[in-house]
Amino acid sequence: MEARQGFSLPASRSYSDGHSIACLVLFLVAAFVTVRPIVIPITLPKQLGPLLYKLRLRNEQLLKRRTYHLSIDLNVGPVAAVLILLASKSIGIVEFRAGIKGRGDLHPYDILLLFLSLVRNIAPLDMS
């Protein structure tokens, strides 16, 4: 049986060092966060308020509020998981590019566009 061109694992990579477990854990966390967002309250010290106002990062109404909420949801969770995997070298840039662009007969971006177009066409049918 002939192996497909471009789908072999790198021979120099050891998968017993925990990177595969980290990938699985981050995938599960990203999947959980898309269903149920995590909200982290952040309290800023009072001395930071005037500085942020001078830098035009906040307006006067936000100057009175000290607690902000960082929401890790559908928009942030998967992107943060991929960036963490890239930073920890659990996945390389070659795998990242192959996941977006595809190799050989597999094109993930085309599959994503197919799903989005199906959702766009089926959503109005669900409303009727």
DRENMAR-715347 format. One line per 10 residues: number of its first residue (from 1); their letters; for each residue y, z, x of N, C-alpha, C. Coordinates in steps of 0.2 Angstrom, whole numbers. Last residue first. Example, Ala and Ser with C-alpha at 12.3 -4.5 7.8 and 13.67 -1.06 7.14 Angstrom:
BEGIN
2) sa) -11 35 64 -5 36 68 0 39 64  -28 39 66 -22 39 62 -16 39 66
% end
This chain:
BEGIN
128) smdlpainrv) 149 47 -193 149 45 -200 143 48 -204  147 52 -181 153 55 -185 152 53 -192  137 45 -175 136 52 -176 141 55 -181  144 33 -173 139 33 -178 137 40 -180  153 36 -162 155 35 -169 150 35 -174  142 38 -152 146 44 -154 150 42 -161  137 26 -148 133 30 -152 137 36 -155  145 21 -138 144 17 -144 140 21 -150  146 30 -129 153 28 -132 151 24 -138  133 31 -125 136 37 -128 143 35 -132
118) lslflllidy) 132 19 -119 128 21 -124 131 26 -128  141 20 -108 142 15 -113 138 16 -119  135 30 -101 141 31 -104 143 26 -109  122 24 -97 122 30 -101 129 31 -105  128 14 -89 124 12 -95 124 18 -100  134 21 -79 138 17 -83 134 15 -90  122 26 -73 127 31 -76 132 27 -81  116 15 -68 113 19 -73 118 23 -77  126 11 -59 124 6 -65 121 10 -70  124 21 -50 131 20 -53 130 16 -59
108) phldgrgkig) 111 20 -45 113 25 -49 119 24 -53  101 7 -42 108 8 -42 110 14 -47  87 1 -34 90 7 -38 97 8 -37  83 -9 -25 83 -10 -33 86 -5 -37  92 -4 -11 86 -8 -14 88 -10 -21  101 10 -16 98 6 -11 93 2 -14  117 17 -20 111 15 -21 108 11 -16  130 23 -21 130 16 -21 123 13 -22  127 37 -23 132 34 -27 131 26 -27  116 40 -15 116 42 -21 122 39 -26
98) arfevigisk) 120 34 -3 114 31 -6 114 34 -14  130 43 1 132 36 -1 126 33 -4  122 55 3 127 55 -2 129 48 -4  113 50 13 110 52 7 116 52 1  123 49 23 119 43 21 116 44 14  128 61 25 133 56 22 129 50 20  116 73 20 120 70 25 124 64 21  113 89 14 113 82 13 117 79 18  115 101 21 109 100 17 108 93 15  127 103 27 123 98 30 116 98 27
88) sallilvaav) 136 111 21 131 115 25 126 110 28  145 101 16 147 106 21 142 109 25  136 95 6 139 91 12 141 96 18  135 106 -2 129 103 1 131 99 7  148 108 -6 144 114 -2 138 111 1  150 96 -13 154 98 -7 151 103 -3  141 98 -23 140 92 -19 144 94 -12  147 109 -30 140 109 -27 138 104 -22  159 104 -34 159 109 -29 152 110 -26  155 95 -43 158 92 -37 158 98 -32
78) pgvnldislh) 149 103 -53 145 98 -49 148 96 -43  161 112 -56 154 114 -54 150 109 -50  172 105 -62 172 108 -55 165 110 -52  169 100 -75 173 96 -70 173 99 -63  162 110 -81 159 104 -80 163 99 -75  169 124 -72 165 121 -78 163 114 -76  176 138 -68 171 134 -65 167 131 -71  192 143 -69 187 141 -73 182 136 -69  202 156 -65 199 151 -62 192 149 -66  216 163 -72 209 162 -73 206 156 -70
68) ytrrkllqen) 227 176 -67 226 169 -69 218 169 -69  239 189 -69 232 187 -69 231 180 -71  253 190 -70 250 191 -64 242 189 -63  267 183 -77 260 184 -78 257 185 -71  280 180 -74 279 186 -77 271 188 -77  279 167 -70 281 172 -65 280 179 -67  277 158 -80 271 160 -76 273 166 -71  290 157 -84 285 160 -88 279 162 -85  296 150 -73 298 157 -75 293 161 -79  283 142 -64 289 142 -67 291 149 -69
58) rlrlkyllpg) 277 138 -47 276 141 -54 283 141 -57  280 131 -36 273 131 -39 272 134 -45  291 131 -29 291 127 -36 284 126 -38  294 140 -20 290 134 -18 289 129 -23  299 150 -27 303 147 -23 300 140 -20  288 154 -34 293 152 -38 298 148 -33  280 160 -23 278 154 -27 283 150 -31  289 170 -21 287 165 -15 285 159 -19  288 178 -32 294 175 -30 294 169 -25  274 182 -32 277 178 -37 283 175 -35
48) lqkpltipiv) 270 190 -21 268 183 -21 272 179 -26  272 203 -25 276 200 -20 275 192 -19  262 206 -34 269 205 -37 273 201 -31  246 198 -31 251 203 -30 258 201 -32  236 191 -44 240 190 -39 245 196 -38  219 191 -49 226 194 -50 230 193 -43  209 180 -58 212 181 -51 219 185 -52  193 179 -66 200 182 -66 203 183 -59  183 166 -68 184 171 -63 192 173 -64  171 160 -79 178 161 -78 179 167 -74
38) iprvtvfaav) 159 147 -80 161 154 -77 168 154 -76  152 138 -94 157 139 -89 158 146 -87  137 132 -98 141 139 -99 146 140 -94  134 119 -94 133 122 -101 137 128 -103  138 118 -81 140 113 -86 139 115 -93  132 129 -75 139 129 -76 142 124 -81  119 125 -75 121 131 -79 128 131 -80  120 114 -65 118 113 -72 119 119 -77  124 122 -54 128 117 -57 126 115 -64  112 130 -52 119 133 -54 124 128 -57
28) lflvlcaish) 103 120 -50 102 124 -56 109 127 -57  108 115 -38 108 110 -43 107 114 -50  108 126 -29 114 123 -31 114 118 -37  93 127 -29 97 132 -32 104 130 -34  90 115 -23 88 116 -29 92 122 -32  97 116 -10 98 110 -15 96 112 -22  90 127 -5 98 128 -7 100 122 -11  78 122 -3 79 127 -8 86 128 -10  80 113 7 78 110 0 79 116 -5  84 121 17 89 116 14 87 114 7
18) gdsysrsapl) 74 129 23 78 132 17 83 127 14  66 123 32 71 127 35 76 130 29  57 113 30 55 120 29 60 125 31  60 100 33 62 102 26 59 110 25  68 93 46 63 98 44 65 101 37  71 76 52 73 82 47 67 86 46  66 65 59 69 71 63 71 77 58  63 56 49 58 59 53 60 65 57  70 54 33 71 54 40 66 58 44  59 46 21 63 52 23 64 51 31
8) sfgqraem) 62 29 14 58 34 18 63 40 20  68 19 8 67 25 4 63 30 8  69 7 15 75 11 14 74 17 10  56 -2 7 61 -2 12 67 2 10  41 6 2 48 2 0 53 3 6  26 3 10 31 7 8 37 3 7  11 -4 3 17 -5 7 22 -1 5  -6 0 4 0 0 0 6 0 4
% end
